[in-house]
Amino acid sequence: MFNEGLDVPEIDTILLLRPTQSPTVFLQQLGRGLRRAPGKAVLTVLDFIGQQHRQFRFDVKYRALLGGVGRNRLQREVEEEFPTLPSGCQVQLDRVSQDIVLANIRSQLGFTRKALVQDVRAHGTTALADYLRASGADIRDVYRDTKDSWTGYLRSAQLISSESVFEQVLAARLVDLATVSEKRILSKVSRFLHVDDAERAEAYGRLLLSASPRYEEMDLRTKAFARMLYYSLELQKEPSLEGSDIDTGLDYVRSFPWVASEIAQITAIGADSSRHAPKSLGMDLAYVPVQSHATYTRQEILAAFAFSGRGIGNHREGVAWCPETGVDAFLVTLNKDESDHSPTTLYKDYAISPDIFHWESQSRTTAASADGRRYVGGGSNVVLFTRAAAKDDRGMTMQYTCLGTARYVDHSGEKPIAITWKLHRPMPADVFAVANAVAV
């Protein structure tokens, strides 16, 4: 009755009296009470809905609240009473409810690929967004590892037929090289799950159309998006494309219509469900399409800032100096795994406040070095990126949230230099919670 369209800021208590599977509707229901009002200190939500049927999924609700975490992480959150919620927020489950929710989440962990294919076939749609909406599934249910793809599920469910080139190859009983090539690209489409700004999603979708202009005909901002897309798919490493240019690489992807469509669908879904509000960096470089509070892969960051260095595909360091754009990109992993870092690279990087960040340079950097003078003397545009860890709870690579540009405050020591930066835009609350926790 009051899912949407109601605006009574004074509401401070919500009663949920019917089951809600859709995460969008669930968040809309919460939104009825999230407006601020004089004398209103908190919002209390009482959810009286128990398990309605065996297919009802509690994980959808809680993952919507926590920002799309994996099921293993969600299970720990429920067991430990949601310790990572922002300050002032609590989710309380009585013991019986907690047991029911945990059992429900664990049952979803056993959702096999065969069962998912059957579910996709039963829903009968080729549109990923329609399937997610109708099934109540999360997009990470489809992309549980890099072997999975929406196109692969559609083919297994026999909802799409092979392209003519595949049919010809199969009919002739030849080696199915076309299918092998498609599968190799499909194994990389999960790299776009992080895309969370509308401009990038629209740009990637447009670049994958057959009518897209050639690289030399593009404006500078579109060229940057083309580089970001090209290097995200590591097309420079594709065996049949060795030594080719960006046009040839993108033409190669366009030759697989279902792959191009899948990437466009993934990015559109990600942008539509973004939890942050991306905003221009405010630099003079209007043609650089990076936005604060949006999420990026290492390849996208380097391609956007026109990094030349040792090659975008070979860069592994936590800093990248991009002379063409005058940008120093700092790529910070907050929770560092000691097994992946030597004692000299366990840098102390953490948030002091939502707009103050403590960062340490590489261990060899001195204040008199070229890098040190640039950092301390303001000789570059410093753009800070952070991620919670190198891998998530599914073992998949985590991507970086752009915290935006930062200005120098002070520094101490060298080898490494400890520098305090002030962000021009305070970091998102969920990012700050992680970045501040590592300071302890």
Secondary structure, 3 states (H helix, E strand, C coil): CCCCCCCCCCCCEEEECCCCCCHHHHHHHHHCCCCCCCCCCCCEEEECCCCCCCCCCHHHHHHHHHCCCCHHHHHHHHHCCCCCCCCCCCCCCCHHHHHHHHHHHHHHHCCCHHHHHHHHHHHCCCCHHHHHHHHCCCHHHHCCCCCCCHHHHHHHCCCCCCCHHHHHHHHCCCCCHHHHHHHHHHCCHHHHCCCCCHHHHHHHHHHCCCCCCCHHHCCHHHHHHHHHHHHHCCHHHCHHHCCCCHHHHHHHHHCCHHHHHHHHHHHHHHHHCCCCCCEECCCCCCCCCCEECCEECHHHHHHHCCCCCCCHHHCCCCEEEECCCCEEEEEEECCCCCCCCCHHHCCCCEEEECCEEEEECCCCCCCCCHHHHHHHHCCCEEEEEEECCCECCCCCECCEEEEEEEEEEEEECCCCCEEEEEECCCCCHHHHHHHHHCCC
